[in-house]
Amino acid sequence: MKHFITGLQFLTRIHISKQSEWSPESFGRSVKFFPLIGGILGIVLVMINHLFAEYLPSMGFYMPPHLLTTLLIVANIILTGGLHCDGLMDMMDGIFSGRPRERMLEIMKDSRVGANGVIAFVLLIILKWSLIMDISPLALPAALLIMPVLGRFAMVMGITAFPYARPDGIGKAFAQYADKYTLYIGLLLTLLVIVPVGKQAILSLAIVSIGTMLFARFVTNLLGGLTGDIYGAISELAEILVLFVFLF
């Protein structure tokens, strides 16, 4: 339970206990619980959607679909503190800088955001907004539930199946202490959530798994491994893949 809480309070703004010490081992042991943490985020998003799309309209309060879509995206960013969006921006600044490997890693570690990062973030939000808007209202609750689950499972894949690119860093703790069973436990927990949802969720798992492996291999060839920023970017890209599956 302690490791689950560590993961929950690091990946989200949901704080259920005061935690003054964050040990590297606890970070690593928390990785297996990432899909469950994604499930909690998904449940919150489903509840928000149900409140404004079904419950309140039955009482005479109507929220336009485009405004509800914006609310869902904002809620997701608030719940995670924008952690994964930050990773995506840092990654884009680094890998599209055209610099040598060492310089790319330095750029990614810089707290400042460059043009590539800003463009990537804007495109991410536009793409998410468009996909959520166009998904059938009947399929949207399932998509909102599965999206963060598979986004966090993609992180588990990146952490356990690929080397870490830096000699130190927060992401190093995840990679160092996530044992060989972490991926299997993470997959089992993911299946427990998505299998009852149906075929689209299972297809999403397959596509996210393939997409994550290909993207992580590409970045590993470029940087010699992954970093904490890459883990966050992988999560965001996996969520986009899930939305595409539920749309088409």
Rosetta blueprint (number, residue, H / E / L):
1 M L
2 K H
3 H H
4 F H
5 I H
6 T H
7 G H
8 L H
9 Q H
10 F H
11 L H
12 T L
13 R L
14 I L
15 H L
16 I L
17 S L
18 K L
19 Q L
20 S L
21 E L
22 W L
23 S L
24 P H
25 E H
26 S H
27 F H
28 G H
29 R H
30 S H
31 V H
32 K H
33 F H
34 F H
35 P H
36 L H
37 I H
38 G H
39 G H
40 I H
41 L H
42 G H
43 I H
44 V H
45 L H
46 V H
47 M H
48 I H
49 N H
50 H H
51 L H
52 F H
53 A H
54 E H
55 Y H
56 L H
57 P H
58 S H
59 M L
60 G L
61 F L
62 Y L
63 M L
64 P L
65 P H
66 H H
67 L H
68 L H
69 T H
70 T H
71 L H
72 L H
73 I H
74 V H
75 A H
76 N H
77 I H
78 I H
79 L H
80 T H
81 G L
82 G L
83 L H
84 H H
85 C H
86 D H
87 G H
88 L H
89 M H
90 D H
91 M H
92 M H
93 D H
94 G H
95 I H
96 F L
97 S L
98 G L
99 R L
100 P L
101 R H
102 E H
103 R H
104 M H
105 L H
106 E H
107 I H
108 M H
109 K H
110 D L
111 S L
112 R L
113 V L
114 G L
115 A H
116 N H
117 G H
118 V H
119 I H
120 A H
121 F H
122 V H
123 L H
124 L H
125 I H
126 I H
127 L H
128 K H
129 W H
130 S H
131 L H
132 I H
133 M H
134 D H
135 I L
136 S L
137 P L
138 L L
139 A L
140 L H
141 P H
142 A H
143 A H
144 L H
145 L H
146 I H
147 M H
148 P H
149 V H
150 L H
151 G H
152 R H
153 F H
154 A H
155 M H
156 V H
157 M H
158 G H
159 I H
160 T H
161 A H
162 F L
163 P L
164 Y E
165 A L
166 R L
167 P L
168 D L
169 G L
170 I H
171 G H
172 K H
173 A H
174 F H
175 A H
176 Q H
177 Y H
178 A L
179 D L
180 K L
181 Y L
182 T H
183 L H
184 Y H
185 I H
186 G H
187 L H
188 L H
189 L H
190 T H
191 L H
192 L H
193 V H
194 I H
195 V H
196 P H
197 V H
198 G L
199 K H
200 Q H
201 A H
202 I H
203 L H
204 S H
205 L H
206 A H
207 I H
208 V H
209 S H
210 I H
211 G H
212 T H
213 M H
214 L H
215 F H
216 A H
217 R H
218 F H
219 V H
220 T H
221 N H
222 L H
223 L H
224 G L
225 G L
226 L E
227 T L
228 G H
229 D H
230 I H
231 Y H
232 G H
233 A H
234 I H
235 S H
236 E H
237 L H
238 A H
239 E H
240 I H
241 L H
242 V H
243 L H
244 F H
245 V H
246 F H
247 L H
248 F L
